[in-house]
């Protein structure tokens, strides 16, 4: 019956084997020479190792050779592997040590300055050593040294570095390809739209972020035409809904119909398209507007008792007339928050308006612009995945959170003009939108300028103003400008 504990004699043998292994790792012996015996001398502070001849040991050592006979067989039969693991860990620590002090060393064949002959040794790494291997003293060679472990570590580091470089190069190539596609997309849209570069950039960013866009502007400045041009150039299926006061939710999502010949069947509405143009969305009551909430957030709609997934990608581009006050309905705050961007389309400058007048876009048909698809739905999905891999550092994250938190703390210049600050959805929107801006610029990382570029389009419809803002004549743009001055990167 084998005892659970190793006897003192067996521990003594293990200790001596460790000392022997340590000296071979330091390259002090040749495997062809007689092995010197090491004696540990306790100096009171720390142990030193002294090399002695076999004759000296035989005359002075209190441990007789016969006392250790038969230990090899006992050790090989030990079933408790924990002791072996401890020995291996100690051997690893020995391999890592850089300096070991020796005194009265004799018969030294190799020194630190001399080169150690490199020969492959099978199964003699620290991880594969066993008690049986340690007892085969003639097989232990100086090649099992710290140099071997360093070479392995360097090889692994080179492999990891090579893999990281390869991955980064792959991302850079994908970003370059995406940036080229975006440039082609803008160029194709410019066949129909003159100027309005900021609006076009916002629509493309919203599409890349897998979000939705609310476009505001006075009548007659090509809001609907811009969205149609983007849909045509994207190679996606585009459907349009003209919102009116008598429009019903089923007119958008679909209805369950019954006919004697077919029985009950689902008739899908115009929401089943890649691009849905919700024209003048504020002309319908909130009941009809809310039909889009599930579609915008969950990318699905419920008809009867059945849920239907919408095509991928799915993008809602809604237009809003901000001038009229009669016959229009305010959008619910819950639906407003579903829009990633709230873009403002402004009047063109004199040169742009001259070009618009010469092209006479109102009298021409849309097909006359000859807008061709330069990307496809699959390209859009790839870019939506790629934008998530853009790097955004911790200090940029803190910058975003600081801006959003400032709207709630209300401890800046226009604090009394804010009724409700931005929600955490604003932080998420700034996070992904700043990445999309970096992608369109052909970069793999976000800079503070990316955040400042998209912040107005994100916070414009998420900060609710008080009556004091109206009295003081403070606009949402003034508040956003003040926030950027207060919060530093």
Secondary structure, DSSP 8 states (H G I E B T S, - for coil): ---SS--HHHHHHHHHHHHHHHHHHTT---TTS---EEEEEE-SSSEEEEEE-HHHHHHH-SS-GGGGTTHHHHHHT---THHHHHHHHHHHHHHH-----EES--S----TTS-------TT-SGGG--HHHHH-GGG--TTSSHHHHHHHHHHHHHHHHHHHHHHHHHHHHHHHHHHHHHHHHHHHHTTT--S-HHHHHHHHHHHHTT--EEEE--TTS-HHHHHHHHHHHTT--EEEEE--TT--THHHHEEEEEETTTEEEEEE-TTSSSEEEEETGGGS-HHHHTHHHHHHHHSEEEETTEEEE--SS-EEEEEE--S--SS-----HHHHHH-SEEEE-----HHHHHHHHHHTTTTS-GGGG-----S-HHHHHHHHHHGGGSB--HHHHHHHHHHHHHHHH--STTGGGEEE---HHHHHHHHHHHHHHHHHTT-SB--HHHHHHHHHHHHTTT-EE-HHHHHHT--HHHHHHHHHHHS--
